[in-house]
Amino acid sequence: MRTALVTGHAGFIGFHLSRRLLNDGWRVIGVDDLNDYYAVSLKQQRLSLLAENTALTSVIAPIQQEQQLYHLFEEHRPEIVFHLAAQAGVRHSITNPRSYFQSNLQGTFELLEAARAFPPQHLLMASSSSVYGSSDRFPYGETQRSDAPLSFYAATKKSSELMAHSYAHLYGTPITMMRFFTVYGPWGRPDMAYMKFIKAALAGDGIDVYNNGQMKRDFTFIDDVVEAMIRLAAVAPGAPAEPALASPPTTAASSIDSLSPIAPHRVVNIGNSRPVELMGFIASIETAIGRPIRRNFQPMAQGDVQMTWADTALLQHLTGFRPQVSVQDGVAALVAWYLQDFSEHEVLSRTG
């Protein structure tokens, strides 16, 4: 049985990825600090589902704790590592930047040190579309400049990419940075706008819609994100094409490839590549729930951007996969889960 280590396994994306790995027959070492940025009860519900599989080893500890990850690497020697643990949220980073420094920078440093000491076959790390800042060059391509972040959250993600590049260059660790674009779906974070929209629709309350609704997002359904990660794990940058989680495709030199010329380091967008107007996304929620949502139009929020749009040509080139789930189908699945399994009184008690 092969071993994968997943940081942030109690989080939204980490939970879905860990469940997929366990179902695929992997042993998963998960580490999470269960912080209270949003309701811990939701994270505990996710962990209880994962714990039904005995191939899970769950460690509750902060990743920035010195030597914590080192000892986990030493004991379990994971072949594949997915680093998803991070303090999330663009707006929260404006009011509480210290938590982002501790988790996103110190935590990433501890992970890189552990991977240096006990090298995995492939280290995949979460980044974000927010690193593109206010760029008006659409769609966002991995090789374009991304050195003008608009929020401290984005700055920590870009910094993590640079830290990872230096370790890949110095120590030969194969690292793929995954830039996620507005991931949504069942078991999502309560602080995400789409969760607030659903809650408001069910309660008959209004919602704040920023920039007067003139926004577009590259909404990407969680199942597509997990599939992309699984396939990317099989394509370690700078390494021979050998099976890891799936049969790797044949890759050829390409002008779109972000592979570093001096290190086994690559950046890959994971998005739907079909931007949707925010008002259209809200309309999909209204359709799924069967009732209207009152809009309270607001100016652009500090640190926000008007549009995100992923160029996914590199993802498709490397893996043969392109996200498929439409917003209509994704929102329908999200709402169905919310109505059936989500206890809003329990898990919406705190949203950071």
LINLINZI-V742059 format. One record per pair of residues at least 6 apart in sequence whose ideal C-beta (glycine too) atoms are under 6 Angstrom apart, sorted by the first residue. I is the first residue (numbers start at 1). GAP is how many residues later the second one is. D is the distance in Angstrom with one decimal. If there is no record, write none. Layout:
I,GAP,D
I,GAP,D
This chain:
1,26,4.9
2,24,5.6
2,77,5.5
3,24,4.7
3,73,5.7
3,75,4.8
3,76,5.8
4,17,5.3
4,22,5.1
4,24,5.5
4,74,5.8
4,76,4.5
5,24,4.5
5,73,3.8
5,76,4.7
6,8,5.4
6,12,5.1
6,22,5.9
6,24,5.1
6,76,4.8
7,24,5.3
7,56,5.5
7,76,5.0
7,77,5.7
7,78,3.7
8,6,4.0
8,24,5.7
8,76,3.9
8,77,3.3
9,9,4.6
9,21,3.0
9,23,5.5
10,22,4.0
10,24,6.0
10,33,4.0
10,36,5.5
10,37,5.2
12,175,6.0
12,176,5.3
12,177,5.2
13,71,5.5
14,70,4.4
15,31,4.1
15,172,5.9
16,206,5.2
16,210,5.1
17,209,5.3
17,212,6.0
18,10,5.1
18,12,5.7
18,32,5.5
20,206,5.1
21,7,5.2
22,6,5.6
22,31,4.3
22,33,5.6
27,28,4.7
28,28,5.2
29,28,4.9
29,47,4.9
30,28,5.0
31,28,4.5
33,29,4.1
34,6,5.3
34,9,5.4
34,26,5.7
37,315,4.6
38,151,5.8
38,152,4.9
38,153,5.4
38,312,5.9
38,313,5.3
38,314,5.7
39,308,4.2
39,310,5.4
39,311,5.0
41,305,5.2
41,306,5.1
42,305,4.0
50,6,5.2
61,7,5.1
63,6,5.9
63,22,5.1
63,44,3.9
63,47,5.9
64,38,5.2
64,42,4.0
64,43,4.2
64,46,5.9
69,41,5.0
69,42,5.4
69,45,4.1
70,44,4.5
73,41,4.2
73,45,4.1
74,44,5.9
77,41,5.9
78,42,5.4
79,41,5.8
79,42,4.9
80,42,5.5
80,153,5.3
81,39,4.6
81,42,4.7
82,42,5.1
83,28,5.3
83,42,4.3
84,42,4.8
86,17,5.8
86,18,5.0
87,12,4.7
87,13,4.7
87,16,4.2
87,17,5.8
89,102,6.0
90,61,4.7
90,63,5.0
90,213,5.1
92,260,5.2
93,7,5.0
93,58,5.3
93,59,4.3
93,60,3.7
94,209,5.8
97,55,4.6
100,52,5.7
100,53,5.8
100,56,5.0
104,52,3.7
105,51,5.6
108,52,4.7
112,55,4.6
115,8,5.3
115,58,5.4
116,55,4.9
119,54,5.6
122,52,5.1
122,111,5.8
122,114,4.0
123,50,5.8
123,52,4.8
124,52,4.8
125,39,5.8
125,52,5.4
126,52,5.7
127,30,4.8
127,34,5.6
127,50,4.7
127,52,4.6
128,29,4.6
128,52,5.9
129,50,5.6
129,52,4.4
129,179,4.8
130,24,3.8
131,15,4.4
131,23,5.4
131,26,5.3
131,27,4.6
132,8,4.7
132,14,5.2
133,15,4.4
133,16,5.4
133,17,5.1
134,171,5.7
137,7,5.8
138,171,4.7
139,170,4.2
139,171,5.9
139,172,3.9
140,170,5.9
140,171,6.0
141,170,4.4
142,116,3.8
142,125,4.6
142,127,5.9
142,172,5.7
143,115,5.3
149,6,4.4
149,9,5.5
150,153,5.1
151,152,3.7
161,16,5.0
164,11,4.7
165,98,5.8
165,100,4.7
167,6,5.6
168,7,4.7
168,95,4.0
168,96,5.2
168,97,3.9
169,93,5.6
169,94,3.7
174,62,4.0
174,63,5.3
174,64,5.8
174,65,5.0
174,90,4.3
175,90,5.0
176,56,5.7
176,90,5.2
177,90,4.5
178,90,5.9
178,92,5.3
179,90,5.0
180,90,5.4
181,37,4.1
181,39,5.1
181,90,3.2
181,127,5.6
181,129,4.7
182,35,4.5
182,36,5.8
182,37,5.0
183,37,5.4
183,39,5.8
183,42,5.3
184,10,5.2
184,35,5.7
185,36,5.3
185,37,3.3
185,149,5.6
186,148,5.8
186,151,3.5
188,7,5.6
190,158,5.1
190,161,5.0
191,160,4.4
191,161,5.2
197,10,5.4
197,85,6.0
197,88,5.3
198,87,6.0
198,140,5.4
199,145,5.9
200,7,4.7
200,93,6.0
201,88,4.9
201,90,5.9
201,92,4.6
206,88,3.9
206,90,4.7
207,86,5.7
208,88,5.1
208,90,5.0
209,86,4.8
209,88,5.4
210,88,5.0
210,90,5.8
210,91,4.8
211,89,4.3
212,85,4.6
213,65,5.9
213,66,4.8
215,63,4.4
215,91,5.6
216,59,4.2
216,61,5.4
216,91,4.2
217,91,5.5
218,53,4.3
218,54,5.4
218,57,5.2
218,90,4.8
218,91,5.3
218,92,5.0
219,57,5.4
219,108,5.5
220,51,5.1
220,52,4.5
220,103,5.8
221,104,3.8
221,109,3.9
224,99,3.6
224,101,5.3
225,45,5.7
228,42,4.7
228,93,6.0
230,15,5.1
231,15,5.5
231,88,3.8
231,90,5.2
233,11,5.2
233,12,4.4
234,10,4.5
234,11,5.2
234,12,4.6
234,14,4.3
235,13,5.2
235,83,4.9
237,22,5.4
237,27,4.6
237,29,4.0
238,26,2.9
241,7,4.5
249,71,5.0
251,67,5.9
254,63,5.8
256,57,5.2
256,58,5.1
258,8,5.4
258,9,4.4
259,7,4.8
268,46,5.6
268,47,5.5
269,41,4.2
269,43,5.6
271,39,2.7
271,41,5.9
272,51,4.7
273,37,5.1
273,39,4.4
275,34,4.6
276,51,5.2
282,11,6.0
284,43,5.5
284,44,5.6
284,47,4.2
285,46,5.8
286,6,5.5
286,7,5.7
288,43,5.3
288,44,5.0
288,47,3.9
289,46,5.8
312,10,6.0
316,6,4.8
